[in-house]
């Protein structure tokens, strides 16, 4: 029983608070998730896919900036 109470407290501390009453209403009606994503709980394939997509976006952004700056030389 004690372990369940600790997990509930831990989950409540990670909950994202509402910005105002409109977002609170939208969250209650539409069911928007309120907890932050814990990458350690996701399956390994999804984690690697997310890291890969983020890395590709970062590399493409750096290449774009370098190419943009090289056109002025």
N, C-alpha and C positions, 0 to 999 in steps of 0.2 A: 504494500500500500504506500509506503514511504517513497518508493522509487517512482511510482506513477505521479505523485504530487510534485516531486522534483522535476520530472519531465515536463509537466504542465507549466510550472513556473519558468523553466528554461524556454519553452515554446512561446510563452506570453512575452518574454523580454525581447524576442526577436521580431515581434509583430510590428508592422509599420503603422504609425498613427495616421489618422485622417488629417488632411490639410484644412478642411472646413466642413460645414454641414452638408454641402452639396456633394462632395466626394464621399462622405460617409453614407449618404443616402444612395448614391450610385453603387457603392461597394455592397451595401446590404441588398439592394434590388437585383443588381446584375451578377453579383457573386464574384467580384474581383478578388484575386488572392491577396492576403495581407501579410504573409510571411516572406522573409527573404529567402532566396535560393541557397541551399547548402550544397555546394558542388561535391562534397565528399559522399553525400547520400545518393547521388545520381549514378546510373550504371556507367561502367568504364567506357563503353563505346560512345555514349553521349558526351561524356566529359572530353574525350579525345577529339570528337567532332567539333565541340565548342571551342576548344583550344586551337584546333586547326583553322577554323573559320576566323577566329580573332587574329591569329598569326598572319593569315593571308591578307586580311584587311590592313593590318599594321604595315606589312611589307609593301603592299601596293600604295599605301599612303606615303611612305618614305620614298619610294620610287617616283611617285608623282611630284613630290616636292623637289627632289633632285633634278628631275627632267625640266620642271618649271624654272628652276634657278639656272640651269645650264643654257637655256635659250637666250639669256641676257649676256652671255659671255662672248 
